Amino acid sequence: MDGGKKGSVEIDISPPPPVKNTGGGSSTSSNTSPSQWIWDVLEFAMEDTNRVTFSLKVGFACLLVSLLILIRHPYEFFGTNIVWALITVAIMFEYTVGATFNRGFNRALGSLFAGIFAVVSMHIAASSGSILAPYIIAFSIFLVGAITSFMKLWPSLVPYEYGFRVILLTYCLIVANGYNRVGDAMRTSVDRLYSVAIGGVVTVLVNVLLFPIWAGEQLHKELIEHFDLVADSLQECVKKYLNDDGTERPEFLKTVMDDFHDEPAYRKCRAILKSSSALDSLASSAKWEPPHGRFRHFFYPWAEYVSVGSVLRHCAYEVMAMHGCLHSEIQAPYSLRCAFRADILDTATRAAELLRSLSEDIYNMKRCPHPTLLNHVHNSTERLQRSIDLHSYLLTSSQLSLDREEEDGDNDDDDGHLIEVVAINVGAFKETTVTKQHRRRLRSWPSVEAAELEDGAIGLMQRRSFERSTAALSLATFTSLLVEFVARLDHLVEAVDKLGRLAKFKHEIVSS
């Protein structure tokens, strides 16, 4: 495909792209090679050793509870209900301590309510006679199923959704096993509660005492990494924009189809934008954890971590928009970018330095106001805005007419070319513009061929002037996004300061 450009012929003899192996076993060779599969598993385990730790702890907890089933005396005392201890471990054991406490609370409360409801229902059914008893039992199952299914959809009760499932499941099992046997129903309920309690205690002890994985520490670490990712992606995006002369820019459609997989800045921003649910889950789990490690006071403000992450994501939105400018169809001339290169690069560097400083403050759990860094960021932004104001004439089409032609280093030839455009007819001009493929690719909108065929040489010159003016506005768009990013840094500094104040970070005064 030539993208609709009928004035030139381009033959693409580039070799087909190699098959990428992302390390997840998606390629055909990795699926058929046992050694590659083993290497992928080892690499996945080495990325985060807590995954191996969690797996071993779950296996150890299941081993401890299974001894109650394998040993004769506990099994004879509890009967088959002891199996619920093993089921409790398998269901209740979560990755973090906080998530385990949350799941255990739902499990215990759900089993307790289900046992109480089952005993009451069985007594009512038994006292109603043999004729009404089946109908009462059936209606109670319907009622419990309907109420629990409705309540778990209530917005404020969504965190306890698992507890409602436990109520329904346990109630149905107790009632089904103890129908017409009220004494057995009572014994079944008590034995099941004991079994669930045993499984819950083993789960909590193993998860807390053996290499605990705290949700609070995970949340703290995750937020710090996000600060560094935003800083890195901002600098990478700005440097690539300033260094891109258009010689290696791929086609827009191909870039969109590839989804920017080769762009580190894009991958980092996308990871941050997708982290909202992960931060919320970690914060909700951390609320269930007791004071531990560096988080030693009760009612730690975990929700403020989510607030800081939300403000940081709004900054990442701007970086993502700036990244979109790298692959837009309308591009500013490389010479025009060089005119503002120093100010743009200085602003991005100062902003990234402030982000890394905030990240270091959160890591060290210190409140360190940074008036100097803030002033540097604001001053560099003001210089960038002042530079754009002073050199606004470069953004007009009359002055850009030579800037674009200077990119190929042939101003004299291009001046003669423009004279030739006025002198020759449209057909001859089309042949001349075929030799300017590189320049046309940099100026891909509006269509040059459309101007040639419709308006002739004079109309083409007008459209070129409009094209240059529009291309220059893309630089203004990029710089405005950078300025907006700096403006949002003020809100980020306030959010981090509020977190430090509520979390009782150690206050330090940094000299200006």
C-alpha positions as CSV (number, residue, x, y, z in Angstrom):
1,M,0.0,0.0,0.0
2,D,1.3,3.5,-0.8
3,G,-1.0,5.3,1.6
4,G,-3.0,7.0,-1.2
5,K,0.0,8.7,-2.7
6,K,-0.3,8.1,-6.4
7,G,2.5,10.4,-7.4
8,S,5.3,8.1,-6.5
9,V,6.1,4.4,-6.4
10,E,7.8,2.8,-3.4
11,I,9.0,-0.8,-3.3
12,D,9.4,-2.3,0.1
13,I,11.9,-5.1,0.1
14,S,12.5,-5.2,3.9
15,P,12.5,-8.7,5.4
16,P,9.6,-9.8,7.5
17,P,9.8,-9.0,11.2
18,P,11.1,-11.8,13.4
19,V,8.9,-13.6,15.7
20,K,9.0,-12.0,19.1
21,N,9.3,-14.1,22.2
22,T,7.9,-12.1,25.2
23,G,9.0,-14.6,27.7
24,G,5.5,-15.8,28.4
25,G,5.6,-18.8,26.2
26,S,3.5,-17.3,23.4
27,S,5.6,-18.4,20.5
28,T,5.3,-21.8,18.9
29,S,8.9,-22.8,19.7
30,S,8.5,-22.0,23.4
31,N,5.3,-24.1,23.5
32,T,7.1,-27.2,22.1
33,S,10.5,-26.8,23.8
34,P,10.6,-28.1,27.4
35,S,13.8,-26.3,28.1
36,Q,12.4,-23.0,27.0
37,W,9.3,-23.6,29.2
38,I,11.5,-24.4,32.2
39,W,13.5,-21.3,31.6
40,D,10.3,-19.2,31.4
41,V,9.2,-20.6,34.7
42,L,12.5,-19.8,36.3
43,E,12.5,-16.3,34.9
44,F,9.0,-15.7,36.2
45,A,10.1,-16.9,39.7
46,M,13.2,-14.8,39.7
47,E,11.3,-11.7,38.8
48,D,9.6,-11.8,42.3
49,T,10.9,-14.3,44.8
50,N,7.7,-13.7,46.9
51,R,5.9,-15.8,44.4
52,V,7.9,-18.8,45.4
53,T,7.6,-18.0,49.0
54,F,3.9,-17.7,48.8
55,S,3.6,-21.1,47.0
56,L,5.7,-22.9,49.5
57,K,3.8,-21.4,52.4
58,V,0.5,-22.6,51.0
59,G,1.9,-26.1,50.5
60,F,3.2,-26.1,54.1
61,A,-0.2,-25.0,55.5
62,C,-2.0,-27.7,53.5
63,L,0.5,-30.2,54.9
64,L,-0.1,-29.3,58.5
65,V,-3.9,-29.5,58.1
66,S,-3.8,-32.7,56.2
67,L,-2.1,-34.3,59.2
68,L,-5.4,-34.0,61.1
69,I,-7.0,-36.1,58.4
70,L,-4.3,-38.6,58.1
71,I,-3.9,-39.1,61.8
72,R,-6.6,-41.4,63.2
73,H,-7.8,-39.8,66.4
74,P,-8.5,-36.3,65.1
75,Y,-10.4,-37.8,62.2
76,E,-12.5,-40.0,64.4
77,F,-13.4,-37.0,66.6
78,F,-14.4,-34.6,63.8
79,G,-15.4,-37.1,61.2
80,T,-15.6,-36.0,57.6
81,N,-16.1,-32.4,58.7
82,I,-12.4,-32.1,59.3
83,V,-12.0,-31.8,55.5
84,W,-13.4,-28.3,55.8
85,A,-10.1,-27.3,57.6
86,L,-8.2,-28.2,54.4
87,I,-10.8,-26.4,52.2
88,T,-10.5,-23.4,54.4
89,V,-6.7,-23.3,54.0
90,A,-7.0,-23.6,50.2
91,I,-9.6,-20.8,50.0
92,M,-8.5,-18.5,52.7
93,F,-4.7,-18.4,52.0
94,E,-4.0,-15.2,50.0
95,Y,-0.8,-13.6,48.7
96,T,-0.6,-10.9,51.3
97,V,-1.2,-11.0,55.1
98,G,-3.9,-8.3,54.8
99,A,-5.8,-10.1,52.1
100,T,-5.7,-13.3,54.2
101,F,-7.1,-11.5,57.2
102,N,-9.8,-10.0,55.1
103,R,-10.7,-13.4,53.6
104,G,-10.5,-15.1,57.0
105,F,-12.9,-12.5,58.5
106,N,-15.4,-13.2,55.7
107,R,-15.0,-16.9,56.1
108,A,-15.4,-17.0,59.8
109,L,-18.4,-14.6,59.9
110,G,-20.1,-16.3,57.0
111,S,-19.7,-19.8,58.6
112,L,-21.0,-18.5,61.9
113,F,-24.1,-16.9,60.4
114,A,-24.7,-19.9,58.2
115,G,-24.6,-22.2,61.2
116,I,-27.0,-20.1,63.2
117,F,-29.4,-19.8,60.4
118,A,-29.3,-23.5,59.6
119,V,-29.9,-24.5,63.3
120,V,-32.9,-22.1,63.5
121,S,-34.4,-23.3,60.2
122,M,-34.0,-27.0,61.2
123,H,-35.8,-26.4,64.5
124,I,-38.6,-24.5,62.9
125,A,-39.0,-27.2,60.3
126,A,-38.9,-30.0,62.9
127,S,-41.6,-28.3,65.0
128,S,-43.9,-27.7,62.0
129,G,-44.5,-31.4,61.3
130,S,-43.4,-33.8,58.6
131,I,-45.8,-32.3,56.0
132,L,-44.6,-28.6,56.2
133,A,-41.0,-29.4,57.0
134,P,-39.8,-30.0,53.4
135,Y,-41.6,-26.8,52.2
136,I,-40.0,-24.8,55.0
137,I,-36.6,-26.1,54.2
138,A,-37.0,-25.4,50.5
139,F,-38.3,-21.9,51.1
140,S,-35.5,-21.2,53.6
141,I,-32.9,-22.2,51.0
142,F,-34.6,-20.0,48.4
143,L,-34.7,-17.1,50.9
144,V,-31.1,-17.4,52.0
145,G,-29.9,-17.6,48.4
146,A,-32.0,-14.6,47.2
147,I,-31.0,-12.4,50.2
148,T,-27.3,-13.2,50.1
149,S,-27.1,-12.8,46.3
150,F,-28.8,-9.4,46.6
151,M,-26.8,-8.1,49.5
152,K,-23.4,-8.9,47.9
153,L,-24.4,-6.5,45.1
154,W,-24.9,-3.6,47.5
155,P,-22.1,-1.1,46.8
156,S,-21.0,-0.7,50.4
157,L,-21.0,-4.5,50.9
158,V,-19.0,-5.5,47.8
159,P,-15.8,-6.0,49.9
160,Y,-17.7,-8.7,51.9
161,E,-19.0,-10.5,48.8
162,Y,-17.0,-13.7,49.7
163,G,-18.7,-13.8,53.1
164,F,-22.2,-13.9,51.5
165,R,-21.0,-16.8,49.3
166,V,-19.8,-18.6,52.3
167,I,-23.2,-18.1,54.0
168,L,-25.1,-19.6,51.1
169,L,-22.8,-22.5,50.5
170,T,-22.4,-23.5,54.2
171,Y,-26.1,-23.1,54.9
172,C,-27.1,-25.3,52.0
173,L,-24.6,-28.0,53.0
174,I,-25.7,-28.1,56.6
175,V,-29.4,-28.1,55.8
176,A,-29.0,-30.9,53.2
177,N,-26.9,-33.1,55.6
178,G,-29.1,-32.5,58.7
179,Y,-32.6,-32.7,57.2
180,N,-34.9,-34.5,59.6
181,R,-32.0,-34.9,62.0
182,V,-32.0,-31.8,64.2
183,G,-29.3,-33.2,66.6
184,D,-27.1,-34.1,63.7
185,A,-27.6,-30.6,62.2
186,M,-26.4,-29.0,65.5
187,R,-23.4,-31.4,65.7
188,T,-22.6,-30.8,62.0
189,S,-22.7,-27.0,62.5
190,V,-20.4,-27.1,65.5
191,D,-17.9,-29.5,64.0
192,R,-17.8,-27.5,60.8
193,L,-17.2,-24.3,62.8
194,Y,-14.3,-26.1,64.6
195,S,-12.9,-27.3,61.4
196,V,-13.1,-23.8,59.8
197,A,-11.5,-22.3,62.9
198,I,-8.6,-24.8,62.8
199,G,-8.0,-24.1,59.1
200,G,-8.2,-20.4,59.7
201,V,-5.7,-20.4,62.6
202,V,-3.2,-22.5,60.7
203,T,-3.5,-20.2,57.7
204,V,-3.0,-17.0,59.7
205,L,0.0,-18.4,61.7
206,V,1.8,-19.7,58.6
207,N,1.2,-16.5,56.6
208,V,2.2,-14.2,59.4
209,L,5.1,-16.1,61.0
210,L,6.8,-17.5,57.9
211,F,8.2,-14.8,55.6
212,P,5.2,-12.6,55.7
213,I,4.2,-10.6,52.6
214,W,2.6,-7.4,53.8
215,A,0.2,-5.6,51.5
216,G,1.3,-2.3,53.1
217,E,4.9,-2.8,52.0
218,Q,3.8,-3.9,48.6
219,L,1.7,-0.7,48.3
220,H,4.5,1.5,49.5
221,K,7.0,-0.1,47.0
222,E,4.5,0.1,44.2
223,L,3.9,3.8,44.6
224,I,7.6,4.5,44.7
225,E,8.1,2.6,41.4
226,H,5.4,4.6,39.8
227,F,7.1,7.9,40.5
228,D,10.3,6.6,38.9
229,L,8.4,5.2,35.9
230,V,6.8,8.6,35.2
231,A,10.1,10.4,35.5
232,D,11.8,8.0,33.2
233,S,9.0,8.0,30.6
234,L,8.9,11.8,30.6
235,Q,12.6,12.1,29.9
236,E,12.6,9.3,27.3
237,C,9.6,10.9,25.5
238,V,11.1,14.4,25.4
239,K,14.5,13.2,24.2
240,K,13.0,11.1,21.5
241,Y,10.8,14.0,20.3
242,L,13.8,16.4,20.2
243,N,16.1,13.9,18.5
244,D,13.6,12.6,15.9
245,D,14.5,14.1,12.5
246,G,11.9,12.0,10.7
247,T,14.3,9.6,8.9
248,E,13.2,6.5,10.8
249,R,9.6,7.3,11.6
250,P,7.4,4.3,10.7
251,E,4.1,4.6,9.0
252,F,1.3,5.6,11.4
253,L,-0.9,2.6,10.7
254,K,1.9,0.2,11.3
255,T,2.8,1.9,14.5
256,V,-0.8,1.7,15.7
257,M,-1.1,-1.9,14.8
258,D,2.1,-2.7,16.6
259,D,0.7,-0.9,19.7
260,F,4.1,0.8,20.4
261,H,5.5,-2.4,21.9
262,D,9.0,-1.2,21.3
263,E,8.5,2.1,23.1
264,P,9.7,1.9,26.7
265,A,8.0,5.2,27.6
266,Y,4.7,3.9,26.3
267,R,5.0,0.6,28.2
268,K,5.8,2.4,31.5
269,C,2.9,4.9,31.2
270,R,0.5,2.1,30.2
271,A,1.6,0.1,33.3
272,I,0.9,3.2,35.5
273,L,-2.5,3.9,34.0
274,K,-3.6,0.2,34.6
275,S,-2.5,0.3,38.2
276,S,-5.6,1.8,39.7
277,S,-7.3,-1.4,40.6
278,A,-4.0,-2.9,42.0
279,L,-3.4,0.1,44.3
280,D,-7.0,0.0,45.5
281,S,-6.8,-3.8,46.2
282,L,-3.5,-3.4,48.1
283,A,-4.9,-0.5,50.1
284,S,-8.0,-2.4,51.1
285,S,-5.9,-5.4,52.2
286,A,-3.4,-3.2,54.1
287,K,-6.2,-1.9,56.3
288,W,-6.6,-5.4,57.8
289,E,-2.9,-5.7,58.8
290,P,-1.6,-5.0,62.3
291,P,1.3,-2.5,62.7
292,H,4.4,-4.0,61.3
293,G,7.8,-3.0,60.0
294,R,8.1,0.7,59.4
295,F,4.3,1.1,59.6
296,R,4.1,0.9,63.4
297,H,1.0,3.0,64.3
298,F,-2.6,2.1,64.1
299,F,-5.0,3.5,61.5
300,Y,-2.3,4.1,59.0
301,P,-3.6,6.3,56.2
302,W,-3.4,3.7,53.4
303,A,-6.1,5.5,51.5
304,E,-3.7,8.4,51.0
305,Y,-1.5,6.2,48.9
306,V,-4.4,5.7,46.6
307,S,-4.9,9.5,46.4
308,V,-1.3,10.1,45.6
309,G,-1.4,7.4,43.0
310,S,-4.5,9.0,41.4
311,V,-2.7,12.4,41.1
312,L,0.3,10.7,39.7
313,R,-1.8,8.9,37.0
314,H,-3.1,12.3,35.9
315,C,0.5,13.3,35.3
316,A,1.0,10.1,33.4
317,Y,-1.9,11.0,31.2
318,E,0.0,14.0,30.0
319,V,3.1,12.0,29.3
320,M,1.0,9.5,27.3
321,A,-0.5,12.4,25.3
322,M,3.1,13.7,24.7
323,H,4.0,10.2,23.5
324,G,1.1,10.4,21.0
325,C,2.7,13.5,19.5
326,L,5.7,11.4,18.6
327,H,3.6,9.3,16.3
328,S,1.2,11.9,15.0
329,E,0.8,12.5,11.3
330,I,1.4,16.2,11.7
331,Q,5.0,16.8,12.7
332,A,6.9,20.0,13.4
333,P,10.2,20.6,11.4
334,Y,13.3,19.3,13.1
335,S,14.9,22.7,12.8
336,L,12.0,24.3,14.7
337,R,12.3,21.8,17.5
338,C,16.0,22.6,17.8
339,A,15.1,26.2,18.3
340,F,13.3,25.3,21.6
341,R,15.4,22.3,22.4
342,A,17.3,23.7,25.4
343,D,14.2,25.1,27.1
344,I,12.1,22.0,26.6
345,L,14.9,19.6,27.7
346,D,15.6,21.7,30.8
347,T,11.9,21.8,31.8
348,A,11.6,18.0,31.4
349,T,14.8,17.4,33.3
350,R,13.8,19.6,36.2
351,A,10.3,18.0,36.4
352,A,11.9,14.5,36.4
353,E,14.3,15.5,39.1
354,L,11.4,16.7,41.3
355,L,9.5,13.4,40.8
356,R,12.6,11.4,41.8
357,S,13.0,13.5,44.8
358,L,9.4,12.9,45.9
359,S,9.9,9.2,45.3
360,E,13.0,9.3,47.6
361,D,11.1,11.1,50.3
362,I,8.3,8.4,50.3
363,Y,10.9,5.7,50.3
364,N,12.7,7.1,53.3
365,M,9.4,8.1,54.9
366,K,10.5,11.7,55.4
367,R,8.8,15.1,54.8
368,C,11.2,17.2,53.0
369,P,9.8,20.4,51.4
370,H,11.7,21.2,48.2
371,P,11.3,24.9,47.5
372,T,14.5,25.0,45.5
373,L,13.4,22.2,43.1
374,L,9.9,23.6,42.8
375,N,11.4,27.0,41.9
376,H,13.7,25.5,39.4
377,V,10.8,23.7,37.7
378,H,8.6,26.8,37.6
379,N,11.5,29.0,36.4
380,S,12.4,26.6,33.6
381,T,8.7,26.4,32.6
382,E,8.5,30.2,32.6
383,R,11.6,30.4,30.4
384,L,10.0,27.9,28.0
385,Q,6.9,30.0,27.8
386,R,8.8,33.2,27.4
387,S,10.9,31.7,24.7
388,I,7.8,30.7,22.8
389,D,6.4,34.2,23.2
390,L,9.6,35.8,22.0
391,H,10.0,33.5,19.0
392,S,6.3,33.2,18.1
393,Y,7.2,34.5,14.7
394,L,8.7,31.1,14.0
395,L,5.3,29.6,14.3
396,T,3.9,31.6,11.4
397,S,3.8,30.2,7.9
398,S,5.7,33.1,6.4
399,Q,8.8,32.4,8.4
400,L,8.5,28.6,8.3
401,S,8.8,28.6,4.5
402,L,12.6,28.4,4.7
403,D,12.8,26.4,7.9
404,R,11.4,23.3,6.3
405,E,13.5,23.6,3.2
406,E,16.7,23.9,5.4
407,E,16.2,20.3,6.7
408,D,17.6,18.8,3.6
409,G,20.5,21.3,3.3
410,D,19.5,22.5,-0.2
411,N,18.0,26.0,0.2
412,D,19.3,27.2,-3.2
413,D,17.9,24.1,-5.0
414,D,14.6,24.5,-3.2
415,D,14.3,28.2,-4.1
416,G,14.9,27.2,-7.7
417,H,12.4,24.4,-7.3
418,L,9.7,26.9,-6.2
419,I,10.4,29.1,-9.2
420,E,10.2,26.0,-11.3
421,V,6.8,25.2,-9.7
422,V,5.4,28.5,-10.9
423,A,6.8,28.2,-14.4
424,I,5.9,24.6,-15.2
425,N,2.6,22.9,-15.4
426,V,1.1,20.6,-12.9
427,G,2.1,17.3,-14.6
428,A,5.8,18.3,-14.8
429,F,5.7,19.4,-11.2
430,K,4.4,16.0,-10.1
431,E,7.6,14.4,-11.5
432,T,9.8,16.9,-9.7
433,T,8.1,16.2,-6.3
434,V,8.7,12.5,-6.6
435,T,12.4,13.2,-5.8
436,K,11.3,14.9,-2.5
437,Q,9.9,11.8,-0.8
438,H,11.7,12.4,2.4
439,R,10.4,15.9,2.8
440,R,6.9,14.9,1.8
441,R,6.9,12.1,4.4
442,L,7.7,14.7,7.1
443,R,4.9,16.9,5.8
444,S,2.2,14.3,5.3
445,W,-0.8,16.5,5.8
446,P,-2.6,18.1,3.9
447,S,-2.0,16.0,0.8
448,V,0.4,17.6,-1.6
449,E,-1.0,15.7,-4.5
450,A,-4.5,17.0,-3.9
451,A,-3.1,20.5,-4.0
452,E,-1.3,19.9,-7.2
453,L,-4.3,18.5,-9.1
454,E,-6.8,20.9,-7.8
455,D,-5.3,24.4,-7.6
456,G,-2.0,24.3,-9.5
457,A,1.2,25.9,-8.5
458,I,-0.2,29.0,-6.8
459,G,-2.7,26.9,-4.8
460,L,0.0,24.5,-3.9
461,M,2.2,27.3,-2.4
462,Q,-0.8,28.4,-0.3
463,R,-1.4,24.9,0.9
464,R,2.3,24.5,1.7
465,S,2.1,27.6,3.8
466,F,-0.9,26.3,5.6
467,E,0.8,22.9,6.0
468,R,3.9,24.5,7.6
469,S,1.7,26.6,9.9
470,T,-0.2,23.5,11.0
471,A,3.0,21.5,11.5
472,A,4.4,24.2,13.7
473,L,1.3,24.0,15.9
474,S,2.2,20.4,16.7
475,L,5.2,21.8,18.5
476,A,3.0,24.2,20.4
477,T,0.8,21.2,21.4
478,F,3.8,19.2,22.7
479,T,5.1,22.2,24.7
480,S,1.6,22.9,26.1
481,L,1.3,19.3,27.3
482,L,4.7,19.7,29.0
483,V,3.6,22.9,30.7
484,E,0.3,21.2,31.8
485,F,2.4,18.3,33.3
486,V,4.4,20.8,35.3
487,A,1.2,22.5,36.5
488,R,-0.1,19.1,37.8
489,L,3.1,18.6,39.7
490,D,1.9,21.2,42.2
491,H,-1.0,19.0,43.1
492,L,1.3,16.0,43.3
493,V,3.6,17.8,45.8
494,E,0.5,18.7,47.9
495,A,-0.7,15.1,47.9
496,V,2.7,13.8,48.9
497,D,2.9,16.3,51.7
498,K,-0.5,15.3,53.0
499,L,0.5,11.7,53.0
500,G,3.7,12.5,55.0
501,R,1.7,14.5,57.5
502,L,-1.0,11.9,58.1
503,A,1.5,9.0,58.0
504,K,3.7,10.9,60.5
505,F,6.8,10.9,58.3
506,K,9.9,12.3,59.9
507,H,10.0,16.0,59.2
508,E,13.2,17.4,57.8
509,I,14.0,20.9,56.6
510,V,16.0,21.1,53.4
511,S,18.0,24.3,53.0
512,S,17.2,26.2,49.9
